[in-house]
Amino acid sequence: MLARALYELDRGKPIELKSLFCDGSNAWDDGKAIVNYMKINSNLPPSFVNEDVKIVEDETIVRSNLKSVSDVYSWIQEYGRTSDTKWNLRSSRPSGTRLVC
């Protein structure tokens, strides 16, 4: 999973290396993104095909094989159980091709 996280995150922008101190006094933003990517992917609903996960600042983009509103509801419930995430729908495109939660 680490190799996949490095590959996917490096496609968006080059990952910058940084020296770190053991006391945690400095942060490595790309390192946080790698850890977040792995956490998100480990919790994605296995009953759906999920791909192209990308983290951009505070937004996570996931593409899944959802075919209906019922699938969206099932995906959200399943992901909520595995990740303890609560959802509020903010917006959607009228064409129904994208939901922002």
N, C-alpha and C positions, 0 to 999 in steps of 0.2 A: 504494500500500500504506500510505503514511503516513496518508492521509485515512481509510482503513478502520480503522487502528489507533486513531486519535483518536476516531472514532465509537464503536467497540466499547468502548474503555476508559472513555469518558465516560458510557456507559450505566450502568455500575456505580457510579461516584461521580464527581463533578465533578473535572476535571483542574485542579490548582493550578499557577499560574505562579510561577516563582521566578527571581530574578536569580542568575546564575552568574558565577564568576570564571574567567578563561582558564587559570589554573594548576591547575584541577581540585581545589581545596581544599575545595569544598563539593559535596554531591551533590543531585540532584533525583530523588526517588523515582518520580514520575510519568514523568519522562524515561526512567528505566531500564525501567519497565513498557512504554513505547512501543517502545523498542528491542527488548526481549525478545519482544513481540508480533510484530514484523516478522520477527525471526529465526525464530521458531517457525513462522509461516505460510509463510515461504519454503521450509521444509524438509518440510512436510506431504506425505504420499504423494499424488501426482497421480492415481493410479489409483483413488482413493476420493474420495467427496464429503465434505469436511471443512468444518464450519461452527461458529459460536458458540464460537469460541476465547476463553477468558477466563483471565486470570492473577489469582489471588487469593493474595497473599503468596507462598509458595514452591510453590504448586500450580497446574498448568495444566490447564484443562478443555477438551477437544476432543470434539465430536460428529461421528461419522462414520457412513457407511451400511454398517456391518458387519452381516452376516446370520448368521454362524456362527463357531465357534471357529477354523476354518480361515482365515476372513477376518481375525480378530484376529491370528493368527500372521503372516499375510502383511503386514498393516499394520505390525506391530512390526518385522518384518524390513526392510521398505521404508523406514520412518522411521529405523531404525538406520543404514542405509546412507547416507542423506542428511544425518543430523545427528550421526553418531558417538555415539549414545545407547545405553547399556546398560540393560536392563530387568530388574526383579525384581517379580514379581506379589506384592502385599501383601494385597489383599482383594478380594472381589467380593460383590455382592448375590445371594442365592439365586435370585432371579427371572431372573438372567442379563442384566439390563438395564444394569448398570454394572460396569465393571472399574476398579480403581484400581491403576496400575502405578507 
